[in-house]
Amino acid sequence: MLQASTLKFLKDLKKNNDKSWFDTHRPQYETAKKDFGQFIQQLIDKHSKQDPTIKELTAKECLFRINRDVRFSKDKSPYKTNFGASINRGGKKSIYAGYYFHCEPGQSFVGGGIWMPMPPEMKKIRQEIDYCLDEFKKILANKKFQAVYGTLDQGEEFSLSRVPQGFEKDNPAAEYLKLKSWLATQELKDSDLTSDGLVKKVTTAFEALQPLIAFLNRALDE
Protein backbone atom coordinates (compact mmCIF):
# COMPACT_ATOMS: atom_id res chain seq x y z
CA MET A 1 0.00 0.00 0.00
CA LEU A 2 0.95 3.64 -0.39
CA GLN A 3 0.73 6.15 2.42
CA ALA A 4 -2.08 8.71 2.42
CA SER A 5 0.60 11.38 2.83
CA THR A 6 2.02 10.43 -0.59
CA LEU A 7 -1.31 11.12 -2.26
CA LYS A 8 -1.69 14.34 -0.28
CA PHE A 9 1.70 15.55 -1.51
CA LEU A 10 0.69 14.96 -5.14
CA LYS A 11 -2.65 16.73 -4.62
CA ASP A 12 -0.91 19.71 -3.02
CA LEU A 13 1.68 19.79 -5.80
CA LYS A 14 -1.08 19.97 -8.41
CA LYS A 15 -2.39 23.11 -6.71
CA ASN A 16 1.08 24.63 -6.23
CA ASN A 17 3.13 23.58 -9.24
CA ASP A 18 6.03 25.99 -8.93
CA LYS A 19 9.65 25.79 -7.83
CA SER A 20 9.39 27.93 -4.72
CA TRP A 21 6.58 25.80 -3.25
CA PHE A 22 8.40 22.60 -4.20
CA ASP A 23 11.65 23.75 -2.59
CA THR A 24 9.79 24.60 0.62
CA HIS A 25 8.10 21.19 0.63
CA ARG A 26 11.10 19.13 -0.45
CA PRO A 27 11.08 17.05 2.78
CA GLN A 28 7.51 15.94 2.01
CA TYR A 29 8.56 15.14 -1.56
CA GLU A 30 11.49 13.03 -0.38
CA THR A 31 9.20 11.11 1.99
CA ALA A 32 6.62 10.52 -0.75
CA LYS A 33 9.28 9.50 -3.26
CA LYS A 34 10.75 7.01 -0.78
CA ASP A 35 7.30 5.55 -0.09
CA PHE A 36 6.61 5.13 -3.80
CA GLY A 37 10.04 3.59 -4.42
CA GLN A 38 9.58 1.07 -1.63
CA PHE A 39 6.20 0.08 -3.09
CA ILE A 40 7.69 -0.41 -6.56
CA GLN A 41 10.44 -2.57 -5.09
CA GLN A 42 7.76 -4.71 -3.45
CA LEU A 43 6.13 -5.19 -6.84
CA ILE A 44 9.44 -6.15 -8.45
CA ASP A 45 10.31 -8.59 -5.68
CA LYS A 46 6.92 -10.29 -5.83
CA HIS A 47 6.25 -10.36 -9.57
CA SER A 48 9.82 -11.39 -10.49
CA LYS A 49 8.92 -14.81 -9.09
CA GLN A 50 6.49 -15.08 -12.03
CA ASP A 51 8.57 -13.10 -14.54
CA PRO A 52 12.32 -13.62 -13.98
CA THR A 53 13.21 -11.10 -16.71
CA ILE A 54 12.69 -8.32 -14.14
CA LYS A 55 14.44 -10.11 -11.27
CA GLU A 56 17.61 -7.98 -11.33
CA LEU A 57 15.79 -4.64 -11.47
CA THR A 58 15.77 -2.10 -8.66
CA ALA A 59 13.09 0.51 -8.13
CA LYS A 60 15.63 3.24 -8.87
CA GLU A 61 16.03 1.89 -12.42
CA CYS A 62 12.28 2.07 -12.98
CA LEU A 63 11.17 5.38 -11.47
CA PHE A 64 10.67 8.44 -13.65
CA ARG A 65 11.90 11.86 -12.59
CA ILE A 66 9.27 14.25 -11.28
CA ASN A 67 10.70 17.15 -13.28
CA ARG A 68 8.90 17.81 -16.57
CA ASP A 69 10.67 18.43 -19.86
CA VAL A 70 9.10 21.77 -20.80
CA ARG A 71 11.31 22.61 -23.78
CA PHE A 72 8.65 21.85 -26.40
CA SER A 73 5.52 22.29 -24.29
CA LYS A 74 3.17 25.25 -23.93
CA ASP A 75 2.59 24.11 -20.36
CA LYS A 76 5.62 25.32 -18.43
CA SER A 77 4.64 23.71 -15.11
CA PRO A 78 7.97 22.42 -13.82
CA TYR A 79 6.76 19.21 -12.15
CA LYS A 80 4.69 16.16 -12.99
CA THR A 81 1.75 15.65 -10.66
CA ASN A 82 2.25 11.89 -10.57
CA PHE A 83 4.74 9.21 -9.65
CA GLY A 84 5.34 6.71 -12.45
CA ALA A 85 7.43 3.56 -12.81
CA SER A 86 8.18 1.43 -15.87
CA ILE A 87 9.17 -2.05 -14.77
CA ASN A 88 10.71 -3.69 -17.81
CA ARG A 89 13.73 -5.70 -18.74
CA GLY A 90 16.69 -3.31 -18.81
CA GLY A 91 14.91 -0.55 -16.89
CA LYS A 92 12.74 2.36 -17.89
CA LYS A 93 14.88 3.39 -20.88
CA SER A 94 15.07 -0.02 -22.55
CA ILE A 95 13.39 -0.88 -25.86
CA TYR A 96 11.46 -3.76 -24.32
CA ALA A 97 7.81 -4.05 -23.37
CA GLY A 98 7.07 -4.08 -19.67
CA TYR A 99 4.79 -3.20 -16.79
CA TYR A 100 3.74 0.29 -15.71
CA PHE A 101 2.32 1.80 -12.53
CA HIS A 102 0.95 5.35 -12.47
CA CYS A 103 0.11 7.05 -9.18
CA GLU A 104 -1.90 10.24 -9.61
CA PRO A 105 -4.88 11.03 -7.38
CA GLY A 106 -8.04 10.56 -9.41
CA GLN A 107 -6.13 9.26 -12.45
CA SER A 108 -4.10 6.27 -11.28
CA PHE A 109 -3.77 3.10 -13.31
CA VAL A 110 -1.78 -0.11 -13.73
CA GLY A 111 -0.89 -1.94 -16.91
CA GLY A 112 1.82 -1.98 -19.50
CA GLY A 113 2.91 -3.13 -22.92
CA ILE A 114 5.02 -0.98 -25.22
CA TRP A 115 4.52 2.73 -25.92
CA MET A 116 5.49 4.26 -29.26
CA PRO A 117 8.44 2.00 -30.19
CA MET A 118 10.89 3.23 -32.79
CA PRO A 119 10.25 2.19 -36.44
CA PRO A 120 12.58 -0.87 -36.43
CA GLU A 121 10.95 -2.25 -33.26
CA MET A 122 7.46 -1.32 -34.47
CA LYS A 123 8.06 -3.24 -37.70
CA LYS A 124 9.14 -6.35 -35.79
CA ILE A 125 6.04 -6.27 -33.59
CA ARG A 126 3.70 -5.84 -36.56
CA GLN A 127 5.36 -8.70 -38.39
CA GLU A 128 5.03 -10.95 -35.33
CA ILE A 129 1.33 -10.11 -35.00
CA ASP A 130 0.83 -10.77 -38.72
CA TYR A 131 2.65 -14.11 -38.57
CA CYS A 132 1.15 -15.24 -35.26
CA LEU A 133 -2.30 -13.64 -35.24
CA ASP A 134 -4.08 -16.65 -33.74
CA GLU A 135 -1.63 -16.73 -30.83
CA PHE A 136 -1.94 -12.96 -30.34
CA LYS A 137 -5.75 -13.09 -30.31
CA LYS A 138 -5.67 -16.00 -27.89
CA ILE A 139 -3.59 -13.91 -25.47
CA LEU A 140 -6.13 -11.07 -25.63
CA ALA A 141 -9.02 -13.52 -25.23
CA ASN A 142 -7.53 -15.12 -22.11
CA LYS A 143 -9.94 -14.99 -19.16
CA LYS A 144 -7.41 -13.35 -16.85
CA PHE A 145 -6.57 -10.65 -19.41
CA GLN A 146 -10.25 -10.05 -20.13
CA ALA A 147 -11.11 -9.78 -16.45
CA VAL A 148 -8.47 -7.14 -15.77
CA TYR A 149 -8.16 -5.18 -19.01
CA GLY A 150 -10.95 -6.17 -21.39
CA THR A 151 -8.98 -5.17 -24.47
CA LEU A 152 -5.99 -3.18 -25.67
CA ASP A 153 -6.10 0.62 -25.49
CA GLN A 154 -7.23 1.65 -28.98
CA GLY A 155 -7.91 5.39 -28.86
CA GLU A 156 -6.98 7.71 -31.73
CA GLU A 157 -3.68 8.58 -30.07
CA PHE A 158 -2.63 4.93 -30.24
CA SER A 159 -3.70 4.07 -33.78
CA LEU A 160 -3.14 4.93 -37.44
CA SER A 161 -6.18 5.70 -39.59
CA ARG A 162 -5.03 3.19 -42.21
CA VAL A 163 -3.26 -0.16 -42.31
CA PRO A 164 0.50 0.57 -42.46
CA GLN A 165 2.49 0.22 -45.66
CA GLY A 166 3.51 -3.35 -46.44
CA PHE A 167 0.22 -4.92 -45.32
CA GLU A 168 -3.00 -5.46 -47.27
CA LYS A 169 -6.05 -3.40 -46.32
CA ASP A 170 -8.05 -6.54 -45.65
CA ASN A 171 -5.37 -8.18 -43.50
CA PRO A 172 -7.16 -10.13 -40.71
CA ALA A 173 -4.85 -8.45 -38.19
CA ALA A 174 -5.56 -4.94 -39.49
CA GLU A 175 -6.93 -3.51 -36.22
CA TYR A 176 -3.77 -4.55 -34.38
CA LEU A 177 -1.36 -3.63 -37.19
CA LYS A 178 -2.68 -0.06 -37.19
CA LEU A 179 -1.66 0.41 -33.57
CA LYS A 180 1.39 2.57 -32.78
CA SER A 181 1.43 1.42 -29.16
CA TRP A 182 0.33 -1.91 -27.73
CA LEU A 183 -0.94 -1.15 -24.24
CA ALA A 184 -3.49 -2.40 -21.74
CA THR A 185 -4.48 -0.47 -18.61
CA GLN A 186 -6.77 -0.79 -15.63
CA GLU A 187 -7.89 2.26 -13.65
CA LEU A 188 -7.26 2.39 -9.91
CA LYS A 189 -9.29 4.29 -7.33
CA ASP A 190 -7.60 6.41 -4.69
CA SER A 191 -8.96 3.97 -2.13
CA ASP A 192 -7.08 1.17 -3.92
CA LEU A 193 -3.78 3.02 -3.50
CA THR A 194 -3.96 3.09 0.30
CA SER A 195 -5.45 -0.40 0.62
CA ASP A 196 -3.59 -3.33 2.18
CA GLY A 197 -4.49 -5.28 -0.96
CA LEU A 198 -2.72 -2.96 -3.40
CA VAL A 199 0.35 -5.16 -3.99
CA LYS A 200 -1.84 -8.19 -4.68
CA LYS A 201 -4.16 -6.21 -6.98
CA VAL A 202 -1.26 -4.84 -9.02
CA THR A 203 0.67 -8.09 -9.27
CA THR A 204 -2.54 -9.85 -10.35
CA ALA A 205 -2.82 -7.26 -13.12
CA PHE A 206 0.84 -7.85 -14.05
CA GLU A 207 0.28 -11.61 -14.22
CA ALA A 208 -2.67 -11.10 -16.58
CA LEU A 209 -0.44 -8.94 -18.80
CA GLN A 210 2.63 -11.19 -18.76
CA PRO A 211 1.77 -13.31 -21.84
CA LEU A 212 1.36 -10.14 -23.92
CA ILE A 213 4.69 -8.77 -22.62
CA ALA A 214 6.39 -12.05 -23.54
CA PHE A 215 4.89 -11.98 -27.04
CA LEU A 216 6.01 -8.40 -27.70
CA ASN A 217 9.50 -9.01 -26.37
CA ARG A 218 9.87 -12.19 -28.41
CA ALA A 219 9.24 -10.08 -31.48
CA LEU A 220 11.92 -7.60 -30.43
CA ASP A 221 14.45 -10.38 -29.79
CA GLU A 222 14.04 -11.86 -33.27
C-alpha positions as CSV (number, residue, x, y, z in Angstrom):
1,M,0.0,0.0,0.0
2,L,1.0,3.6,-0.4
3,Q,0.7,6.1,2.4
4,A,-2.1,8.7,2.4
5,S,0.6,11.4,2.8
6,T,2.0,10.4,-0.6
7,L,-1.3,11.1,-2.3
8,K,-1.7,14.3,-0.3
9,F,1.7,15.5,-1.5
10,L,0.7,15.0,-5.1
11,K,-2.7,16.7,-4.6
12,D,-0.9,19.7,-3.0
13,L,1.7,19.8,-5.8
14,K,-1.1,20.0,-8.4
15,K,-2.4,23.1,-6.7
16,N,1.1,24.6,-6.2
17,N,3.1,23.6,-9.2
18,D,6.0,26.0,-8.9
19,K,9.6,25.8,-7.8
20,S,9.4,27.9,-4.7
21,W,6.6,25.8,-3.3
22,F,8.4,22.6,-4.2
23,D,11.7,23.8,-2.6
24,T,9.8,24.6,0.6
25,H,8.1,21.2,0.6
26,R,11.1,19.1,-0.4
27,P,11.1,17.0,2.8
28,Q,7.5,15.9,2.0
29,Y,8.6,15.1,-1.6
30,E,11.5,13.0,-0.4
31,T,9.2,11.1,2.0
32,A,6.6,10.5,-0.8
33,K,9.3,9.5,-3.3
34,K,10.8,7.0,-0.8
35,D,7.3,5.6,-0.1
36,F,6.6,5.1,-3.8
37,G,10.0,3.6,-4.4
38,Q,9.6,1.1,-1.6
39,F,6.2,0.1,-3.1
40,I,7.7,-0.4,-6.6
41,Q,10.4,-2.6,-5.1
42,Q,7.8,-4.7,-3.4
43,L,6.1,-5.2,-6.8
44,I,9.4,-6.2,-8.5
45,D,10.3,-8.6,-5.7
46,K,6.9,-10.3,-5.8
47,H,6.2,-10.4,-9.6
48,S,9.8,-11.4,-10.5
49,K,8.9,-14.8,-9.1
50,Q,6.5,-15.1,-12.0
51,D,8.6,-13.1,-14.5
52,P,12.3,-13.6,-14.0
53,T,13.2,-11.1,-16.7
54,I,12.7,-8.3,-14.1
55,K,14.4,-10.1,-11.3
56,E,17.6,-8.0,-11.3
57,L,15.8,-4.6,-11.5
58,T,15.8,-2.1,-8.7
59,A,13.1,0.5,-8.1
60,K,15.6,3.2,-8.9
61,E,16.0,1.9,-12.4
62,C,12.3,2.1,-13.0
63,L,11.2,5.4,-11.5
64,F,10.7,8.4,-13.6
65,R,11.9,11.9,-12.6
66,I,9.3,14.2,-11.3
67,N,10.7,17.1,-13.3
68,R,8.9,17.8,-16.6
69,D,10.7,18.4,-19.9
70,V,9.1,21.8,-20.8
71,R,11.3,22.6,-23.8
72,F,8.7,21.8,-26.4
73,S,5.5,22.3,-24.3
74,K,3.2,25.2,-23.9
75,D,2.6,24.1,-20.4
76,K,5.6,25.3,-18.4
77,S,4.6,23.7,-15.1
78,P,8.0,22.4,-13.8
79,Y,6.8,19.2,-12.2
80,K,4.7,16.2,-13.0
81,T,1.8,15.6,-10.7
82,N,2.2,11.9,-10.6
83,F,4.7,9.2,-9.7
84,G,5.3,6.7,-12.4
85,A,7.4,3.6,-12.8
86,S,8.2,1.4,-15.9
87,I,9.2,-2.1,-14.8
88,N,10.7,-3.7,-17.8
89,R,13.7,-5.7,-18.7
90,G,16.7,-3.3,-18.8
91,G,14.9,-0.5,-16.9
92,K,12.7,2.4,-17.9
93,K,14.9,3.4,-20.9
94,S,15.1,0.0,-22.6
95,I,13.4,-0.9,-25.9
96,Y,11.5,-3.8,-24.3
97,A,7.8,-4.1,-23.4
98,G,7.1,-4.1,-19.7
99,Y,4.8,-3.2,-16.8
100,Y,3.7,0.3,-15.7
101,F,2.3,1.8,-12.5
102,H,1.0,5.3,-12.5
103,C,0.1,7.0,-9.2
104,E,-1.9,10.2,-9.6
105,P,-4.9,11.0,-7.4
106,G,-8.0,10.6,-9.4
107,Q,-6.1,9.3,-12.5
108,S,-4.1,6.3,-11.3
109,F,-3.8,3.1,-13.3
110,V,-1.8,-0.1,-13.7
111,G,-0.9,-1.9,-16.9
112,G,1.8,-2.0,-19.5
113,G,2.9,-3.1,-22.9
114,I,5.0,-1.0,-25.2
115,W,4.5,2.7,-25.9
116,M,5.5,4.3,-29.3
117,P,8.4,2.0,-30.2
118,M,10.9,3.2,-32.8
119,P,10.2,2.2,-36.4
120,P,12.6,-0.9,-36.4
121,E,10.9,-2.3,-33.3
122,M,7.5,-1.3,-34.5
123,K,8.1,-3.2,-37.7
124,K,9.1,-6.4,-35.8
125,I,6.0,-6.3,-33.6
126,R,3.7,-5.8,-36.6
127,Q,5.4,-8.7,-38.4
128,E,5.0,-11.0,-35.3
129,I,1.3,-10.1,-35.0
130,D,0.8,-10.8,-38.7
131,Y,2.7,-14.1,-38.6
132,C,1.2,-15.2,-35.3
133,L,-2.3,-13.6,-35.2
134,D,-4.1,-16.6,-33.7
135,E,-1.6,-16.7,-30.8
136,F,-1.9,-13.0,-30.3
137,K,-5.7,-13.1,-30.3
138,K,-5.7,-16.0,-27.9
139,I,-3.6,-13.9,-25.5
140,L,-6.1,-11.1,-25.6
141,A,-9.0,-13.5,-25.2
142,N,-7.5,-15.1,-22.1
143,K,-9.9,-15.0,-19.2
144,K,-7.4,-13.3,-16.9
145,F,-6.6,-10.6,-19.4
146,Q,-10.3,-10.1,-20.1
147,A,-11.1,-9.8,-16.4
148,V,-8.5,-7.1,-15.8
149,Y,-8.2,-5.2,-19.0
150,G,-11.0,-6.2,-21.4
151,T,-9.0,-5.2,-24.5
152,L,-6.0,-3.2,-25.7
153,D,-6.1,0.6,-25.5
154,Q,-7.2,1.7,-29.0
155,G,-7.9,5.4,-28.9
156,E,-7.0,7.7,-31.7
157,E,-3.7,8.6,-30.1
158,F,-2.6,4.9,-30.2
159,S,-3.7,4.1,-33.8
160,L,-3.1,4.9,-37.4
161,S,-6.2,5.7,-39.6
162,R,-5.0,3.2,-42.2
163,V,-3.3,-0.2,-42.3
164,P,0.5,0.6,-42.5
165,Q,2.5,0.2,-45.7
166,G,3.5,-3.3,-46.4
167,F,0.2,-4.9,-45.3
168,E,-3.0,-5.5,-47.3
169,K,-6.0,-3.4,-46.3
170,D,-8.1,-6.5,-45.6
171,N,-5.4,-8.2,-43.5
172,P,-7.2,-10.1,-40.7
173,A,-4.8,-8.5,-38.2
174,A,-5.6,-4.9,-39.5
175,E,-6.9,-3.5,-36.2
176,Y,-3.8,-4.6,-34.4
177,L,-1.4,-3.6,-37.2
178,K,-2.7,-0.1,-37.2
179,L,-1.7,0.4,-33.6
180,K,1.4,2.6,-32.8
181,S,1.4,1.4,-29.2
182,W,0.3,-1.9,-27.7
183,L,-0.9,-1.2,-24.2
184,A,-3.5,-2.4,-21.7
185,T,-4.5,-0.5,-18.6
186,Q,-6.8,-0.8,-15.6
187,E,-7.9,2.3,-13.7
188,L,-7.3,2.4,-9.9
189,K,-9.3,4.3,-7.3
190,D,-7.6,6.4,-4.7
191,S,-9.0,4.0,-2.1
192,D,-7.1,1.2,-3.9
193,L,-3.8,3.0,-3.5
194,T,-4.0,3.1,0.3
195,S,-5.5,-0.4,0.6
196,D,-3.6,-3.3,2.2
197,G,-4.5,-5.3,-1.0
198,L,-2.7,-3.0,-3.4
199,V,0.4,-5.2,-4.0
200,K,-1.8,-8.2,-4.7
201,K,-4.2,-6.2,-7.0
202,V,-1.3,-4.8,-9.0
203,T,0.7,-8.1,-9.3
204,T,-2.5,-9.9,-10.4
205,A,-2.8,-7.3,-13.1
206,F,0.8,-7.8,-14.0
207,E,0.3,-11.6,-14.2
208,A,-2.7,-11.1,-16.6
209,L,-0.4,-8.9,-18.8
210,Q,2.6,-11.2,-18.8
211,P,1.8,-13.3,-21.8
212,L,1.4,-10.1,-23.9
213,I,4.7,-8.8,-22.6
214,A,6.4,-12.1,-23.5
215,F,4.9,-12.0,-27.0
216,L,6.0,-8.4,-27.7
217,N,9.5,-9.0,-26.4
218,R,9.9,-12.2,-28.4
219,A,9.2,-10.1,-31.5
220,L,11.9,-7.6,-30.4
221,D,14.4,-10.4,-29.8
222,E,14.0,-11.9,-33.3
